[in-house]
C-alpha cells in the first residue's frame, strides 16, 4: 500500500519524528572552509555525535606540493597534525583521541609511519589500526589518517585494565 499513511517512509526521505528527537543523537557538522572536496562529495571534515568527534581521512596538505614528498614519516606527522587541528573547534586535542586509522600506500612505510604515530600519540595510546591500501587519488600521498576523539569526562569511566585484577 504505497503512499498510505500507515506505510513507512524510507530512511532517506523520512522527516524526524518530533517525539523521537529528544532521544536522537545530536549531530554537529564542521566543514573545512578551505576544501572544495567536502562540498563536491557532500561530506564534513569532522562530525560530532554525542560524546564522539570523528575526523575524516586526512593527508598532508596538498596544494602543489605534498610536504615530505616521498618521506612517509614527514607525511604522517603532517597528516596527524592536520587531523588534530580539526578537533580544535571542539576544544579537543591529542589527549582526547581514542582511535586512529592509518592507511599506507606501501607496507615498507609502516615503521616510519608508526614512529610518527608514537611521537604524536605515545602517551595517549589510542586504539590503532594500520591498513595497506592499493593507492591514493594523488600518487604523491603515502599515508592518510582518520581519528576519533572522546569529548566526555573520561574520569568517570570504568577501571583501567588490570586494576582490581590479581595475577595480571
N, C-alpha and C positions, 0 to 999 in steps of 0.2 A: 504494500500500500504506500507507494511513493508519494510524498507530499502531504500525507495526512498528519494531523497534529501529534499523533502518537508515534510517528516514525522518527527514529533517532537521526540527528544530523551527523554528518561526517565530522571527525575531529578537526579537520582543516577549515571547515566553514562554520562550525558551531560557535555561537556567542557564549561568553562565560555566563554561567548561571549565577545570578546575584547571591543566592543562598549559599553557594559553594565558594564564593570569592574569599570569604574570611579564612577558609581552610586552605586555599591555594597558596603555593609558594610565591612570594612576591619576587618578581624578576626585574632587575635594573640593568639596562644595557649601556655600555660605554663604547662609543665609536671613536676611533682614532681620526683626528682631523686631517692627518697627512696621508691617508691611504685611500686611493680610489678603488682598490681591490675589494675592500669591505662593501662599498656601495655597489660595485659591479656584481658581486655574488650574493649580496643580501646577508652579510654576517656582521658580527661585532668583534672588536678587538678583545674585549673582556666582558664576561657576563657574571653578574652577581645574582645568586639564587639562594635564599635562605642564608645559611651560615657559610656558604662556599662562594669563592670567586674563581672562575675558570678563565685562563688566558689562552687564546687561540695560538696556533702554531706561529712561532717567531723565529726569524733568522737574523743574521747580521743585516743592518740597514743596507739597502741596495743603492739606489741612485745609479750612478755609472760605475761604481766601484763597490766590491764586497770587501769589508775590512778583513785583513788576514787572508786575502785571496788564496788559497791553497794551503793555508795553515789551520788545521782543524781546531787546535787549542784556542787560537785567537777568535775564530768564528764562533766557537762555543761560548767563550766568555762574553762576546758581544751579544749573542742571542739570549743568554741567560739574563744579562743586564737589561736588555730590551724588554724581555718578558716581565721582569721585576718592575720596570718603570710603569707598566700597565696596572700594577697593583697600587701605586701611589695615590691615585684619586680615591681609593677606598681606605686609605690610611694604613695600608699593609706593606710589609717588606719581606725579606728572605726568611725571617723567623716565623712567618705565618704560613710558609709553603709546606704542604703535607704530601704532595705528589708531584713528580716530574716525569715527563715522557720525552725521550731524546731520540730523534730519528737521524740515522747516519747514512750517508751515501756509500760508504766503504767500511767494512769491518776493520780494516787496518787502522782506522782513526779512533777506535774505541778507547784505547788507553789515554790518548791526549784529550779526548772529549771528557772522559771520566775524571781526569786531573782537573779540568776546568770546573766540572760539577762539584768536585770535592772542595775546590777553592771557594766557590760561591756558597755552597750549602753544607760544608763539612760539619759544623756544629749542630745544624738543624737535623740532618739525616732524614730527609723525606723518603717516602716510598718512591722507588725509581725504576723505570723501565727504559731499556735501550734497545732499539729496533733498527736493523739494517733494511733500507728500502732500495728500490730499483733506481731512484734518482729524484731530482727536484726540477721544477719548471725552469729555474735558472741554473745552468750547468756549473756555474762557479760556486754554488752553495754546496757545502759539505755536511752541514748539520742544521737541524731545525728542532726547536724545543717547545713544549707545552708545559704549563704549570697550573697547579690547583692549590688554592690557599684557603685556610680556615679563618673566618673572621669572628668567631665566638670567643668565649673565655675558656681557654684550654685548661686552666687550673681546676675547673670543676669536673673534669673527665675522669675516666677510670684510672686505676692504679697503673703505674709504669710496669712494663713487663718485668717479671722477676720479683716485684715487691710482694711480700706476703707468701712467697713460694719458698719451700725448702729444697735444697739439693739442686738448684739450677745455676 
